[in-house]
Amino acid sequence: MSEAYHILVIEDDPAVGRVLQESLKRDGYGVTWKATGGEGVAFAREHGPHLVVLDVRLPDGSGFDFCRQMRSQGLRQPILILTVRGDEVDKVLGLEMGADDYLTKPYNFRELLARVRALLRRAYGELASAGGDVLYAGDLVIDRSRGQVSRGKQALNLTPTEFRLLVHLAQHAGQALSRGQLLDAVWGYDAEAADENTVMVHIRRLRQKVELDPSRPELILTVPGIGYRFVG
């Protein structure tokens, strides 16, 4: 990793913000720190950082709302949410708003760094889209080389994690994949009960974008007691 990757930290606590900024810089990243959500969203829109570390509690609003703003404005870079407590509702809400991952305060910096590295690796590194192959699923066209999904002339706005999840499902069309298998392949985590919520939320978000009727999915099916199966 190097300063070819630029990270935006949105954190209102000056002490925490400076520590994150200096620590990530020591690991070789370019880092910009903003103390409010409004400033952070404006910077992300103008400069397009590779990754956003976003605190939930900000002086000008909720980090969840700013996460949703970035997604609604078409910003697709990975977003790591920092929550104050280990409340499952907070974690699920962050994922519903478009976050790719979450970390609960207080956290170990090594764990945060591991999450940052994993997100960047999935979005831009060796786990990113590779090759020129195109996958087809019904009327969906999944272009791995461009990291794009389209239906007819309409491009679907998927986050990097949603794209990785869709590609993995499509590559294993017809197979029943457990949530643990998806966590390992797409997120790089060992399966835990809490982390399986991450898969369920992302599957729900993905269905909302790729299914013609998300309430009656035809592409991403639930396999009771196992996980999910993609119908190619």
NORWO-V939882 format. One record per pair of residues at least 12 apart in sequence whose C-alpha atoms are under 8 Angstrom apart, sorted by the first residue. I is the first residue (numbers start at 1). J is the second residue. D is the distance in Angstrom with one decimal. If there is no record, write none. Layout:
i = (I I)
j = (J J)
d = (D D)
This chain:
i = (1 1 1 2 2 2 2 3 3 3 4 4 5 5 5 5 6 6 6 6 6 6 6 7 7 7 7 7 7 7 7 7 8 8 8 8 8 8 8 8 8 8 8 9 9 9 9 9 9 9 9 9 10 10 10 10 10 10 10 10 10 10 11 11 11 11 11 11 11 12 12 12 12 12 12 12 13 14 17 17 18 21 24 35 36 36 36 37 37 37 37 37 37 37 38 38 41 41 41 44 44 45 45 45 48 48 49 50 50 50 51 51 51 51 51 51 51 52 52 52 52 53 53 53 53 54 54 54 54 54 55 55 55 56 56 56 56 57 57 63 64 64 64 65 67 67 67 67 67 68 68 71 71 74 76 76 76 76 77 77 77 78 78 78 78 78 78 78 78 79 79 79 79 80 80 80 80 80 80 81 81 81 81 81 81 82 82 82 82 83 83 83 83 84 84 84 85 85 86 86 88 92 92 92 95 95 95 96 96 96 98 100 100 101 101 118 118 119 122 122 122 122 122 123 123 128 129 129 129 129 129 130 130 131 131 132 132 133 135 135 135 136 137 137 137 137 138 139 139 140 140 142 144 147 147 148 149 156 156 157 158 158 161 162 162 164 165 165 166 168 168 169 169 170 170 170 172 173 173 173 173 174 174 174 174 175 175 176 176 176 176 176 176 177 177 177 177 178 178 178 179 179 179 179 179 179 179 180 180 182 183 183 183 207 218 219 219)
j = (27 28 29 27 28 29 30 28 29 30 29 30 29 30 49 50 29 30 31 32 49 50 51 29 30 31 32 49 50 51 52 53 31 32 33 34 40 44 49 50 51 52 53 21 31 32 33 34 40 52 53 54 33 34 35 36 37 40 52 53 54 55 33 34 35 36 54 55 58 34 35 36 55 57 58 59 35 35 33 35 33 33 113 58 58 59 60 58 59 60 61 62 63 66 60 66 66 69 70 70 75 70 73 75 75 77 77 77 78 120 77 78 79 80 116 119 120 77 78 79 80 79 80 81 82 67 79 80 81 82 81 82 83 81 82 83 84 83 84 81 93 94 97 97 79 94 97 98 99 97 98 97 98 157 157 158 159 160 123 159 160 99 100 119 120 123 159 160 161 98 99 100 101 99 100 101 102 103 116 94 99 100 101 102 103 102 103 104 105 102 103 104 105 104 105 106 104 105 104 105 194 197 198 201 198 201 202 201 202 205 159 159 161 115 198 187 188 187 160 161 164 186 187 160 161 164 144 145 146 147 164 144 145 144 145 144 145 145 167 170 171 232 170 219 231 232 232 151 152 152 210 167 167 160 163 163 163 209 210 209 206 209 186 202 206 186 182 186 206 185 186 229 230 230 231 232 230 229 230 231 232 229 230 231 232 229 230 223 226 227 228 229 230 226 227 228 229 226 227 228 191 196 199 200 226 227 228 192 196 199 195 196 199 220 231 231 232)
d = (7.7 6.2 6.9 7.8 4.6 5.2 7.5 5.7 4.4 4.6 7.3 7.3 5.8 6.2 7.6 5.9 5.9 4.5 5.6 7.7 5.2 5.4 6.9 6.9 6.1 4.8 6.4 5.7 5.9 5.0 5.8 7.4 5.9 4.9 6.0 7.5 7.5 7.5 6.1 7.9 6.3 4.8 6.2 7.4 7.2 6.1 4.7 6.2 7.8 6.0 4.8 6.2 6.0 4.9 5.7 6.5 6.5 5.9 7.5 6.1 4.9 6.1 7.3 6.4 5.1 6.9 6.6 5.4 7.0 7.5 4.2 6.0 7.8 7.8 5.8 6.9 7.3 7.5 6.5 7.7 7.7 6.6 7.8 7.7 6.1 6.4 6.3 6.5 7.9 6.5 7.0 7.9 6.8 6.1 7.2 7.6 6.9 7.7 6.4 7.9 7.8 7.7 7.9 7.1 7.8 7.9 7.4 5.7 7.2 7.5 5.5 5.1 6.0 7.8 7.9 8.0 7.2 7.3 6.4 4.8 6.2 6.0 4.8 6.1 7.2 7.9 6.9 6.0 4.9 6.0 5.9 4.7 6.5 6.7 6.0 5.6 7.4 7.9 7.9 7.8 7.3 5.7 6.1 7.4 7.7 7.8 6.1 6.4 6.7 4.9 6.2 8.0 6.4 7.1 7.9 7.2 5.0 6.6 7.8 6.9 6.8 7.1 5.8 6.5 7.6 7.3 7.2 6.6 7.5 7.8 5.0 5.4 6.8 6.2 6.1 5.0 5.4 7.3 7.7 6.8 6.4 7.9 6.3 4.5 6.3 5.8 5.0 5.8 6.7 7.1 6.2 4.9 6.0 5.8 4.9 7.4 5.9 6.2 5.8 7.9 7.8 7.1 7.3 6.9 7.1 6.5 7.3 6.5 7.8 7.2 7.8 8.0 6.3 8.0 7.7 7.4 7.4 8.0 7.6 7.5 7.7 7.7 7.9 5.6 7.3 7.5 5.0 5.7 7.5 6.2 7.8 6.3 5.7 6.9 5.6 6.5 4.9 6.8 8.0 7.3 7.9 7.2 7.3 7.7 7.5 4.6 6.6 5.8 7.0 7.5 7.8 7.4 7.8 7.9 7.1 7.8 7.9 6.8 7.6 7.8 7.8 7.7 7.4 6.7 6.3 6.3 7.6 6.0 7.7 7.7 7.4 7.3 5.7 6.2 7.8 6.5 7.2 6.8 4.8 5.6 5.4 5.9 5.7 5.7 7.1 5.6 7.0 6.7 6.9 6.5 5.5 4.6 7.8 6.9 5.5 5.4 6.2 5.1 4.2 6.5 7.6 6.0 6.3 7.9 7.6 5.5 7.7 7.7 7.1 7.3 7.7 7.4 6.9 7.0 7.2 4.9 6.9)
